[in-house]
Amino acid sequence: MGLRPNLLTRRTAGVASTTLALLLSTAAVGVVPAASAFSAAPDASCVGPADVHSDARVKKGGSAKLDPNELTAKQVRERDADLAAALRERANFRAGAGATTLATVTIPVVVHVIQRDSTRAGGNIPDSMVTQQIDVLNKAYAGATGGAPTAFSFQLTKVHHVTNAAWYPIVQGSSAERSMKTSLREGGKNTLNIYLGELSDNLLGWATFPQRKLNSMDGVVALNESLPGGTATNYNQGDTGTHEIGHWLNLYHTFQGGCSGSGDSVSDTPAEASPAYECPTGRDTCTTAGLDPITNFMDYTYDSCMYQFTPGQASRMLTAWNAYRAA
């Protein structure tokens, strides 16, 4: 599965629409239980990060610090068990209240532009880049770039410029990051808060996974110059945002789990031993079926190489939304 020649044309295509049915079970497409028929046998020929998951997107040559948001295989099993439990709770609640699950979702988006001063070099990016980012998200999540359509669309409700040198650059896992988010976060569990700025450790972005109880840290952090028209070469078409919001909607990296186990807990993304960088067409790091999913938004390749979610990923995101973020 290589880069499509007409990818750039697809990126500018119109926005598609979709309606997806929710499957209230971990047997749903895209939600693979930890010891299921979808679990691949360990591949002795593959040496990959089988027990590591970081919810940060990293440039080639960059590195993320080990932090509590990196998931081991055990933590993945616990998260997927929690998803199943949350689904049961929501199903019981809806049965008693006579409520229905959501099949399409419009997510309100609040964007906080964190800047050191009023200059572009100090983080003061124009609002036009933010509106272009929202357009990229809507096309990616509608399947207009060539992947599976998902249930999600995004509506920008606010752009908030904040000048605070103590929060710039944004340092992952720091007390300053916590102070920033605690002070600025708006809305409920269904509101996406995006924090833009210069980032620590050569990172492109990071995100939180959904939880049953709203946490002030909830949201997405992205490099300001990764937005469309930014200066982050090879990472300036807006797909850091696409990738990190995938985590916010409960997707793991395509290389989660390496070549063994349940991988990213989605049945239709081929196993991948390690992150793919740049655009290595034809890369195949596991002996199980399928080439590495280098064009998937949840890998680490260049923005120009990414264009798709799978139907299983679309299903997993909607299942998680109805479990964790729906009103």
N, C-alpha and C positions, 0 to 999 in steps of 0.2 A: 504494500500500500504506500505509494509514493506521493509526492506533491503533485497536485493536479495542475496541468499547464494553464488552465483558465482560472486559477485561484483568484487573481487580482480582479478579474471581471466579476466573479462570484461575490467578492467582498462588497461590491457596490450595487449588488442586485437589490430589488425591492424586498420589503419585509413580508415574510410569509405568516400565516396564522395557523393555529392548531388547537385541538381539544384532546386532552389525554385523560383516560380513565384511571382512577386511583385503584391500586390493588392493595387492600389492607392486610398484607401478609408478607413475611420475609421470603415467601416463595415467589413473590412478584418478580417480573423481569427486571433485572438491574439490582435486586437486593439478594445477595447470595449469603445464606447462613454460614457460620464458621464450619462446619463439618457437613458439607452437602455434596450432592452429586456433581456440582460444578467445581469442587475443589480439585486442583490438579495435584498429581503425585509429585513429591520433591524431585527436582531435576539435578542430579549430581554434577552435571556438566556446567551448571550455572552458578556463578559466585556473584551474588548481588546483595543489596541492602534488604535482606529478608525481614528484618525486625525493625526497620527504621522508616518513619514517615515524618516529613517536615511539611508544615502547611505554608512554607515560604517558597516563592519562586526565586531561583538563583541564576544569575548570569554565569556563562561559562567562565570558569576560573574563580568564581566566588564561593563563599561557604557560609552556611548558616550556623549560628551557635546552637549547641544542644540546649533545648529549653523544654518546659513542661508540655508544650503543644506538639512536640514530636511524638509520634505514636509507635509503640512496639506492636508486634503481632498480638500480644495479649490485650493491649489497649484497643486495637481494632475490633477484636472479638467482643470486648466489653461495650464498645460504642454500638456495634450492630445489635447486641442483645438489648441495649437501652432503647434503640430505635424500635425494636419489636415490642418492647414493653410500653413505650410511649404510644405506639399505634393501637395497642389493645386498650389503653386508657382512653384515647380519643374516640375509639369506636364505641366503647361503653357510654361515654359522655354524650356522643351524638345520638345513640340509640335512645337514651333517656330524654334528650332535649328535642329530638326530632329534627336535628340539624343535618345538613348535607356536607359532603367533602367538596373541596374546590378542585376544578379541572383546569381552570385558567387563573393566572395570578398576575396582577399589576403591582409591582413593588415600588413604594415611594422611596426616593433616594435623596439623602442629604449629604452634600459634599463639603468637607472642611479643608480648605487650602491653607496649609500651615506654612508660614513664611518667616524668614529672618528679618526681612525689611521689604521695602516696596519695589525692589528691582526683580527682574526676571531671574538673575543669578542668585538672588536671595529667596527664590521660591514663589514669587508672585506671577504665576502663570495666568494667561487670560481666560475668562469664562468661556470663550469660544472653544477652547480645548476640552473643557468639561462637557459641553453640549455635544461635541463630536464623539467623546467617549460614550455617552449615553446612546448615541446612534449606533456605535460599534456593538455595544451590548445587545441592543434590540435586534440587530441583524444576526449576531452569533446565536442568540438564544431562540430566535425564530427559525433557525435552520437556513437562513438566506445565504450563508457563505458556503453551503454544500453539505452540512451535517444534518443530523436528525433535529426536527423542531421540538422545542420544549414548551412547557406551559407558561413560561415566564416572559414578561415584558417589564420595562423600567421607566419610571416617570420621575424626572428631576423636579424636586420641590424646593430646593434651596442650595445656593452656593455661598459658603461662609468663609470669608478671608480672615485669617487670624494671624496677627504679627506677634510672635513670641519666640525670641531667640533661645529660650530655655528648652523649647520643644523642637528645635531645629539644629541638626538633623533629627529625624525620628529614630530613636534607638530601640530595637526590638527587645522586649522584656524588661525595659527600664522603668524606674519609678516615674520618670518624666512621661513615658508613654501612658502609664496608668493615670497620671494627673491630667494629661491631655484628654483622654477619652472620658474620664469621669466628669470633667468640666464641660465637655462639648457634646456628648452623645445625645441625640434626640429621638423621640418616638418609641414605639413598642417593639416587640420581637419581629414584627413584619416590616420594620423600617430599616433599610440598608444605609448605614453610615460609612462613608468612604473618607479616609484621611490621606491627603496628598502632601508630599514633601520630599526633601532629600532623605535618603535612608542609610542606616548603618550597614556595615559588613558587606557592601557591594550587592545588597539584596534588591530585587525588583518589587517585592511585595510580600505580605503575609495576611492571614485571615483567621478568624475563629470559626470553629464548627458550631452548629446549632446545639442548644441545650434546652432542657425543659423549663428552667428558670432563667429569666433575662439577667445577663451579667453586663456591667457597665463597659467591659472590654469588648463586647460584641461588635463586630464590624470588620472592615477591610482596610488595610494600609497599602498604598501603592506609590511607587516612585513617580513624582510629578512629571518628569520628562518621558515617562513611558506612555503618556497619553498620545492620541493621534496628533502628529505634527511636532512631537517632542524631539529632544536631542539625543535620546538613548538609542544609538545606532543598533539596528536589527531588533530592537524591542520598543518601537515607537509607533505601533499601529493600534494600540489599545488593548492588546490581548493579555497583558498582565492583569488588567481589571477583569476580563472574561475568566481567566484562570482562577484568580483569588475568590471571585464570587461563586465559582464552582465549589470551592471548599466551604464557603459560607452556607451553601445549599446542600452540604454533606457529601460532596465527592472527595475521594482520595486521589492521589497521583496515580497515573497509569502504571507506574513502576512500584507501587506499594506492594510489599511482600515478595518482590523479586519473581522468581520462576516457580514458586511453590505456594501451597495453601490456597486461600480464597482470593489472594491478590488484592485488587481494589474493590472487592465485593460486588463487582459488576460482571455479568457473564459474557458480554459481547465485546469486551476490550481484551485483546490478546495479551498474554503475560509478557512482561518486560523486565529484564534483569536489573537495569539501572537507568538513570535519567538519560534521555537523548538530548544532545545539544546541536545547535546549528540546524541542518536539515539532512540527516544521513539516510537518504532514500534507500530502501531495501534492507535496512538494519534488522537483524533477527537474532536476538540474544538468548532466547529460550527454545528448547526442543519441542514445546507444545505448539499446537496449530496457530498459524497466523504470524505475519511479520509484526515487528514492533509498531505500536500505534503512534508513530511520530507526528502525525497530523492532528492528533487529539489535543484539545485545549488544555488537558490536564497533564501533558508532558512538559518538558523544559526547552523545547525547540524555539527557533526564531519565530517572531510573530508571522512572518510571511509564509511559514510552513504550517501553521495551525489553521484549521478551518472547521473542526467538527466536534460535536458530542455524538454519542451513540444513542440508540433508542433505550438501551439499558440504563445509561446515565440519566437520560431524561426522566425515566420512570423513577429512578432512585431519588432524584431531586424533588420530584412532586410528592413522592411518598413521605420524604423527610419534612417537606413543607407542611403537609397536613398533620404530621405528628408533632412538630415543634413550633412552627411559626404562624400557623393559621389562627385567626381569632376564635 
